Amino acid sequence: MAAAVAAAESGARVAILDDNPAPGGQIWRLQSNRWTTRMRASGAEFLAGAAIYGTAGTHRLRVLRGGEAQELAYAKLILATGARERFLPFPGWTQPHVLGVGGLQALAKGGLPIAGKRIVVAGTGPLLLAVAAYLQSHGAIVPLVAEQASNLHLLLFGLGLGVSKLQEAGHLFWDLRRVPYRRGTWVTRALPGSVELNHGDPVACDYLACGFGLVPNLELATLLGCEIRKGAVAVDEYCQTSREDVLAAGEINGIGGEDLALVEGQLAGYVASGQKTKSARWLLERKSLLGFRRLLARSFVPRRELRYLAAPETIVCRCEDVTYAELQKASDERDAKLQSRCGMGACQGRVCGTANEFLFGWPAGTLRTPLSPVPLSALAKW
């Protein structure tokens, strides 16, 4: 939205392709704010439920919207595909009461009743505290927040924060002052009605919200031929990718939070609309915020002990029911596909691919279209 507003207010003809039914994404789901207001006033066209599933030559995208396949042409393209949660397998992680941290928050925002429910929040990163505070404020009982990062990493993270981020952290800790916050702690097994941890007694819960940070959604950028570096899209100071006609903003460039995403969005919007002269302020703000992106990357790396949580029978690829023992026989990601169909299900490796990269060191495999499931009628138009 920030990119669209900057470009549209600069006189460009802008369309926003969003696969959600309404603007706002994960952070502002179903909430109106100044950005949704500015977007509507800017003249940018918002195309809801639009899933990009491929390309159609130079400057053309294949889009599925309302069950119909369309082709859309562009002069400049700004990618703001965001990020998804990283899930790591452990015994019991496929049970119905185990959800992603952000996933449970999204369900709660969408109407899932959580009042009075006991919810353990576990994994790594600042998102744990933010979601725990949200759940508690909506009536949930949070018996524990388990952070796998060590005391040292958390201390260095705190020392690297600026004043505003420290204030945010302080507010979250105050809101959660009655909730135990265990460092160097992770879930080893999920059971119906409780979770087991690497130390301490099992903790009773109705839900386990578990996630090990975020990873950028790189599929479309990869398909377009943008350079990928260290797990993110490589961009210059103006958020321009290696493709002259494609820019990228937000978490796709590396996990950096809401403030950096908004700055990069506006910067990309001005540059894409030919208004580089308006970008000076955002260049400086982006530079000042990049330190937080680097700090996050250093502070919340999943520890090596998490590689050994899965039992032989633990399912790693949920789409194709592929177990950890089956994957141990494979030599790489391609071999795993050939032997077990790992990564060939509906999510196309978006869950297990990230897990396998961490568990076995396998880099992402070859990307093929369609990027998301489409009806045969859409494929027939190719």
C-alpha positions, 0 to 999 in steps of 0.5 A: 500500500505504501508503494502504491500510494507513493506512485499513485500520488506522483501521477502514475497509473497503479494497480495493487494485486493482493491475494487477500480479500481486503487490504492490510495484509497480516499486520492490519488485517481487516483494520482501516488506518491512514494507509488504507485511507490514503490508498483509496484516495490516491486513485490506485486500483485495488484488485482483491483475491488476485494470485499471480501464478506465472509470467507471460513474456516480458512485462506481463503477468498471469493472474488468477482472480475470481476463478478466471485467468487474466494477463496484466501488463506493466511498465514497472513492477514493485514486489511486496510479497512479504514473508511466511513463518518458518516451521521446524518439525518436532514430534506432534507438530502436525496436530490440530491444536498446533498452529503458527504464531502468526497463523493463530493471530490471523485466525483470532483476528478473523473470529476464532474464539480464544477467550479463556483458552490456554495458549503457549507461545514458542519459537523465536523472534520479537513476534512471539511477544507481540502475538502473546500480548495480542492473544492476552488482550483478547482474553486468552490465558498465556501460561508461557512464552518460550524463546529459543535464543540464548540470554547472550543473544537477547542481551546483544539484541537489546543493546542494539535497539534504538530508543523507539524499539526499546520502548516498544519492547518495554510496553510488551514486557509490561503487558506480559509481566505476569507471563513467564518468559523463558529464554533458551527454551523450546518445545520438544513434543506437542501432546493433546492438552500439553507441550513438553519443553527441553527443560521443566515440567510439561505445560498444559494448553489448548493451543500451541502457537509456534514459529521460528522466525520469518522467511521471505516469499521469493517465488515470484522474484525468482521466477522473474529472474531477480538476483537472490542473495543470502535468502533475500532479494538483492536490491540497491539503495533505491530498492531496485532489483537486478531486473531494471523494470522490477523493484522490491520492498519490505520483508522480501528484501530481508526481515526488518519489520513494519517501519522498514517495510513502509519506508522501502515501499514509499521509496520504491513507489517514488523511484518506479514512478520516475520521482527519484528526487522525492526519495531523499528522505526515504533513502536516509530513513531506510539507511537508519533502519537497515541496522534493525534488519541486520540485528534481527538476522544475527539475534534469532538464528535457530540453534543447532539443537532444533535440528535433532527434535524430529523422530524418525516417524515425524512427518516433515512434508505435510502435503505428501506425508513424508517422514524424517526417516525417509528424507534422511535417505536422500542426498539433496532436495531433488533426490528427496522429490524423486524418492518421496514426492517431498515438496510436490504437494499443494504448498510446493515446498513452502513449508518443508523446503525451508525446514529441509534447508535448516535440517539438511542444508539443502538449498531451494530447488528449481522453481516451476510455474504455476506458482500456486494451484490453478484450475485447468481452465487457467492452464488451457489459456497458456 
